[in-house]
Amino acid sequence: MFTGIIEGLGKVLRTEKEGSNVHFDMESPFTAELRVDQSVSHDGVCLTVTRVDYPEYRVTAVEETLSRTTLSAWQPGTLVNLERCMPANGRFDGHIVQGHVDDQAVLVGLEDHNGSWKLTFRHNPTAGITVQKGSICLNGVSLTVVDSEADTFSVVIIPFTWEHTNLHGLKPGDAVNIEFDILGKYMLKYLSVTGSH
């Protein structure tokens, strides 16, 4: 489990296709602390470390992950938001993030608010829901929804998050990985099964 609080930016060093899978060789600020079989969130996608050869490590994405997320567009030099799993004695600073990306959202609006940035995204309305002041995870970053419509929502980014994540590199038309709030997903499932309104 993750919390959406980014520990650092990693960088894709190289990619290697093997069958329908793609291996990513990465560098990170904490590679020396990683071990094989450890789960690490990469732009919100939970990937297993398969090799550590300091100063780099390797993770592998399967076809389902590549088709659902932005990972298929990664290339050498791509900056990636990284977060290791939350330790049992850790502080819960973000919200419950599973690292299971639901879909991609597209940036359709970017406003500079003189000290913060408002980003508006469009998503497939069947992929999930947002609620005003609810939680959303974008590229692994735990954020609060400001405006919420059926197929769009906005978030406001503070300077620290802007500087220390890859969100500052986004431009209109770019896609991000989106994980909807797990509580909302369970509620939708319950309502669909029971037929409640």
C-alpha positions in Angstrom: 0.0 0.0 0.0 1.1 3.5 -0.8 0.0 7.0 0.4 0.7 9.2 -2.6 3.5 11.1 -1.0 6.4 11.1 -3.5 9.8 10.3 -2.1 11.8 11.4 -5.2 12.1 11.5 -8.9 13.6 8.5 -10.8 14.8 8.4 -14.3 14.4 5.8 -17.0 17.8 4.7 -18.2 16.8 2.2 -20.8 14.0 -0.1 -21.9 14.0 -3.7 -23.1 11.1 -5.5 -24.7 10.8 -9.2 -24.0 7.7 -10.8 -25.5 4.7 -8.7 -24.4 6.6 -7.4 -21.4 8.9 -4.4 -21.1 11.8 -4.1 -18.7 12.7 -0.7 -17.4 16.2 0.0 -16.0 15.9 2.9 -13.6 17.9 5.2 -11.3 16.6 6.7 -8.1 17.7 8.6 -5.0 17.2 5.4 -2.9 18.5 2.6 -5.2 21.0 1.5 -2.6 18.1 0.8 -0.2 16.1 -1.3 -2.6 15.9 -5.1 -2.7 14.6 -7.7 -5.2 10.8 -8.4 -4.8 10.2 -5.0 -3.2 7.2 -3.0 -4.5 7.7 0.5 -5.7 5.1 3.0 -7.1 6.3 4.4 -10.4 4.0 7.2 -11.5 1.3 5.5 -9.5 1.9 2.0 -10.9 3.0 -0.7 -8.4 6.0 -2.5 -10.0 8.2 -5.2 -8.5 11.9 -4.7 -8.3 13.4 -7.6 -10.3 17.1 -6.7 -10.2 19.3 -4.3 -8.3 22.7 -3.5 -9.7 23.6 -0.2 -8.0 23.3 2.5 -9.1 20.4 1.2 -11.1 17.5 -1.3 -10.7 15.0 -3.0 -13.0 11.3 -3.3 -12.9 9.0 -5.1 -15.4 5.6 -4.1 -16.8 3.2 -6.7 -18.3 0.9 -6.1 -21.3 -2.1 -5.2 -19.2 -0.1 -2.5 -17.3 1.3 -1.1 -20.6 -2.1 -0.9 -22.2 -3.8 0.8 -19.2 -1.1 3.3 -18.2 1.4 5.8 -19.6 4.3 3.4 -19.2 4.2 2.4 -22.9 5.4 6.0 -23.7 8.4 5.9 -21.3 11.8 6.3 -22.9 15.3 6.9 -21.7 15.3 10.2 -19.8 11.6 10.1 -18.7 11.3 11.4 -15.1 9.1 9.2 -12.9 7.5 9.9 -9.5 8.6 7.2 -7.0 7.3 6.0 -3.7 8.1 2.9 -1.7 5.4 1.0 0.2 4.3 2.5 3.5 6.0 0.9 6.5 3.7 -0.5 9.2 4.9 2.1 11.6 4.8 4.9 9.1 2.8 8.2 9.1 -0.3 8.2 6.9 0.2 11.6 5.2 -1.7 11.1 1.9 -4.6 8.7 1.3 -5.0 5.0 0.6 -3.3 4.3 -2.8 -3.0 0.8 -4.1 -0.8 1.4 -7.0 -3.5 -0.1 -9.3 -4.1 2.5 -12.0 -7.6 2.6 -13.3 -7.1 4.6 -16.5 -5.4 7.6 -18.0 -6.6 11.2 -17.7 -5.7 14.0 -20.1 -4.7 17.5 -19.1 -7.1 19.9 -20.7 -6.4 23.1 -18.7 -3.3 24.6 -16.9 -3.6 27.9 -15.0 -0.8 29.7 -13.2 -2.3 31.2 -10.1 0.7 33.2 -9.0 2.1 30.7 -6.5 0.0 27.6 -7.3 -1.1 25.9 -10.4 -4.6 24.7 -11.3 -4.7 21.6 -13.5 -7.9 20.3 -15.1 -8.2 16.8 -16.5 -10.7 14.9 -18.6 -11.3 11.2 -18.0 -13.5 8.4 -19.2 -16.6 8.8 -16.9 -17.1 5.0 -16.8 -13.6 4.5 -15.3 -14.5 6.1 -12.0 -15.8 9.1 -10.1 -14.4 12.2 -8.3 -16.0 14.3 -5.6 -15.2 17.8 -4.6 -12.7 17.9 -1.8 -12.2 14.1 -2.3 -8.9 12.4 -2.9 -7.4 11.5 -6.3 -4.0 10.0 -7.3 -2.3 11.3 -10.4 1.0 9.9 -11.5 1.3 8.5 -7.9 0.7 11.9 -6.3 -2.1 12.2 -3.7 -4.1 15.3 -4.4 -7.4 16.9 -3.4 -10.1 17.4 -6.0 -11.2 21.1 -6.4 -13.8 21.0 -9.1 -15.7 17.8 -10.0 -17.8 17.0 -13.1 -18.8 13.7 -14.7 -15.8 13.5 -17.0 -13.6 16.3 -15.7 -12.0 17.4 -12.5 -9.3 19.9 -11.3 -6.6 20.0 -8.7 -4.4 22.7 -7.4 -0.7 22.1 -7.0 1.4 23.9 -4.3 4.9 25.0 -5.2 6.6 22.1 -3.2 4.7 19.4 -5.1 5.2 21.2 -8.4 8.9 21.3 -7.9 9.4 17.8 -6.5 7.3 15.7 -8.9 7.0 15.3 -12.6 3.7 17.3 -12.7 5.6 20.4 -13.5 6.5 19.0 -16.9 2.9 18.4 -18.0 1.4 20.4 -20.9 -2.2 20.3 -22.3 -2.8 17.1 -24.1 -0.5 15.0 -21.9 -1.8 11.9 -20.2 -1.3 10.9 -16.6 -2.0 7.7 -14.7 -5.2 8.0 -12.5 -6.2 5.9 -9.6 -9.6 6.8 -8.2 -10.3 6.8 -4.5 -10.8 3.2 -3.3 -13.7 4.2 -1.1 -15.5 5.6 -4.1 -14.8 2.5 -6.1 -16.3 0.2 -3.5 -19.3 2.4 -3.2 -19.9 2.3 -6.9 -19.6 -1.5 -7.0 -22.0 -1.8 -4.1 -24.6 0.4 -5.7 -24.3 -1.5 -9.0 -24.7 -4.9 -7.3 -27.6 -3.9 -5.1 -29.3 -1.6 -7.6 -29.5 1.1 -4.9 -29.8 4.8 -5.7 
